[in-house]
Amino acid sequence: MTAKSKIKTDTVLKDFWRDNARFADLFNAALFQGKQVIHPDELEELDTDFSSILK
């Protein structure tokens, strides 16, 4: 896999998970047996690019 294709895949996944309802649905299903514990309107987006701080 080239660096260019890896960047594209990362961007696609970030865009996919940027949808708070999608994120909340998955984690509510996986962690709380479908109970609505995580609410999409309460989520905040954070920068997930930690590669620049890892050595």
TORPA-4810 file (N, C-alpha, C, O; in nm, 3 decimals):
<nodes>
NODE_1_0.085_-0.118_0.000_0.000_0.000_0.000_0.089_0.124_0.000_0.179_0.136_0.083_M
NODE_2_0.064_0.213_-0.090_0.143_0.334_-0.097_0.094_0.435_0.005_-0.018_0.424_0.056_T
NODE_3_0.178_0.531_0.035_0.140_0.636_0.131_0.018_0.712_0.081_-0.067_0.752_0.160_A
NODE_4_0.009_0.733_-0.049_-0.104_0.808_-0.106_-0.236_0.735_-0.083_-0.334_0.798_-0.044_K
NODE_5_-0.240_0.603_-0.106_-0.363_0.529_-0.087_-0.398_0.518_0.061_-0.516_0.514_0.096_S
NODE_6_-0.300_0.513_0.148_-0.325_0.508_0.292_-0.391_0.638_0.338_-0.484_0.635_0.418_K
NODE_7_-0.345_0.751_0.289_-0.403_0.880_0.326_-0.548_0.886_0.280_-0.634_0.933_0.354_I
NODE_8_-0.575_0.840_0.160_-0.711_0.842_0.109_-0.802_0.756_0.196_-0.912_0.800_0.231_K
NODE_9_-0.761_0.637_0.232_-0.840_0.548_0.317_-0.866_0.613_0.452_-0.978_0.608_0.502_T
NODE_10_-0.766_0.673_0.510_-0.780_0.740_0.639_-0.883_0.852_0.629_-0.966_0.867_0.719_D
NODE_11_-0.879_0.929_0.523_-0.973_1.039_0.504_-1.115_0.986_0.491_-1.208_1.043_0.548_T
NODE_12_-1.133_0.879_0.416_-1.265_0.819_0.399_-1.321_0.772_0.533_-1.437_0.796_0.564_V
NODE_13_-1.238_0.706_0.611_-1.284_0.657_0.742_-1.316_0.772_0.837_-1.413_0.765_0.912_L
NODE_14_-1.235_0.876_0.836_-1.264_0.992_0.921_-1.395_1.057_0.882_-1.474_1.095_0.969_K
NODE_15_-1.421_1.069_0.753_-1.547_1.125_0.707_-1.665_1.037_0.749_-1.770_1.088_0.789_D
NODE_16_-1.647_0.906_0.739_-1.751_0.812_0.778_-1.787_0.829_0.926_-1.904_0.839_0.961_F
NODE_17_-1.686_0.833_1.012_-1.710_0.841_1.157_-1.743_0.981_1.205_-1.779_0.998_1.322_W
NODE_18_-1.731_1.080_1.120_-1.765_1.218_1.157_-1.915_1.231_1.185_-1.957_1.323_1.255_R
NODE_19_-1.995_1.139_1.132_-2.140_1.139_1.155_-2.166_1.090_1.297_-2.151_0.971_1.325_D
NODE_20_-2.205_1.180_1.386_-2.223_1.147_1.527_-2.329_1.040_1.550_-2.315_0.958_1.640_N
NODE_21_-2.435_1.039_1.469_-2.540_0.937_1.485_-2.486_0.799_1.453_-2.518_0.702_1.522_A
NODE_22_-2.404_0.789_1.351_-2.344_0.661_1.312_-2.252_0.610_1.423_-2.257_0.493_1.461_R
NODE_23_-2.170_0.700_1.475_-2.077_0.666_1.583_-2.154_0.619_1.707_-2.122_0.516_1.766_F
NODE_24_-2.255_0.696_1.747_-2.333_0.662_1.866_-2.405_0.529_1.848_-2.408_0.447_1.941_A
NODE_25_-2.463_0.505_1.731_-2.533_0.379_1.707_-2.440_0.259_1.723_-2.476_0.161_1.788_D
NODE_26_-2.323_0.267_1.664_-2.230_0.154_1.672_-2.188_0.126_1.816_-2.193_0.012_1.860_L
NODE_27_-2.147_0.230_1.888_-2.098_0.207_2.023_-2.210_0.172_2.121_-2.187_0.095_2.214_F
NODE_28_-2.328_0.226_2.102_-2.441_0.184_2.185_-2.473_0.036_2.163_-2.500_-0.037_2.259_N
NODE_29_-2.468_-0.007_2.038_-2.496_-0.148_2.008_-2.386_-0.239_2.063_-2.415_-0.343_2.123_A
NODE_30_-2.261_-0.199_2.044_-2.148_-0.284_2.082_-2.124_-0.287_2.233_-2.088_-0.391_2.289_A
NODE_31_-2.142_-0.175_2.298_-2.106_-0.166_2.440_-2.225_-0.173_2.536_-2.209_-0.216_2.651_L
NODE_32_-2.343_-0.132_2.490_-2.456_-0.118_2.582_-2.579_-0.197_2.536_-2.692_-0.164_2.572_F
NODE_33_-2.556_-0.302_2.455_-2.664_-0.389_2.406_-2.780_-0.310_2.345_-2.895_-0.349_2.359_Q
NODE_34_-2.750_-0.201_2.277_-2.851_-0.122_2.207_-2.915_-0.012_2.290_-2.988_0.071_2.235_G
NODE_35_-2.890_-0.011_2.419_-2.946_0.096_2.504_-2.882_0.229_2.464_-2.760_0.235_2.443_K
NODE_36_-2.962_0.334_2.452_-2.913_0.463_2.406_-2.842_0.538_2.520_-2.901_0.624_2.586_Q
NODE_37_-2.716_0.504_2.541_-2.634_0.566_2.646_-2.558_0.685_2.587_-2.547_0.790_2.649_V
NODE_38_-2.505_0.666_2.468_-2.432_0.772_2.398_-2.531_0.842_2.305_-2.595_0.778_2.222_I
NODE_39_-2.542_0.973_2.319_-2.636_1.052_2.239_-2.558_1.136_2.138_-2.465_1.207_2.176_H
NODE_40_-2.595_1.128_2.010_-2.520_1.199_1.906_-2.506_1.349_1.930_-2.403_1.408_1.898_P
NODE_41_-2.609_1.410_1.985_-2.605_1.556_2.006_-2.513_1.597_2.121_-2.485_1.715_2.138_D
NODE_42_-2.465_1.501_2.198_-2.374_1.530_2.309_-2.227_1.506_2.273_-2.138_1.532_2.354_E
NODE_43_-2.202_1.455_2.153_-2.065_1.425_2.111_-1.996_1.548_2.055_-2.059_1.635_1.996_L
NODE_44_-1.865_1.554_2.075_-1.784_1.663_2.022_-1.673_1.605_1.937_-1.615_1.502_1.971_E
NODE_45_-1.645_1.669_1.827_-1.538_1.623_1.739_-1.403_1.668_1.795_-1.387_1.783_1.836_E
NODE_46_-1.309_1.576_1.795_-1.172_1.605_1.836_-1.078_1.567_1.724_-1.111_1.482_1.642_L
NODE_47_-0.963_1.628_1.721_-0.863_1.594_1.621_-0.806_1.457_1.655_-0.755_1.436_1.765_D
NODE_48_-0.814_1.365_1.560_-0.767_1.230_1.585_-0.632_1.203_1.523_-0.588_1.088_1.521_T
NODE_49_-0.565_1.304_1.472_-0.435_1.285_1.409_-0.325_1.296_1.514_-0.271_1.403_1.540_D
NODE_50_-0.293_1.181_1.574_-0.190_1.177_1.677_-0.053_1.144_1.619_0.046_1.145_1.691_F
NODE_51_-0.047_1.114_1.490_0.078_1.071_1.430_0.188_1.177_1.442_0.306_1.144_1.445_S
NODE_52_0.149_1.302_1.450_0.250_1.407_1.457_0.313_1.417_1.597_0.420_1.477_1.613_S
NODE_53_0.248_1.359_1.698_0.305_1.367_1.833_0.371_1.237_1.877_0.437_1.234_1.981_I
NODE_54_0.354_1.130_1.799_0.418_1.004_1.834_0.560_1.000_1.781_0.586_1.046_1.670_L
NODE_55_0.650_0.947_1.859_0.789_0.937_1.815_0.825_0.794_1.791_0.938_0.764_1.753_K
</nodes>
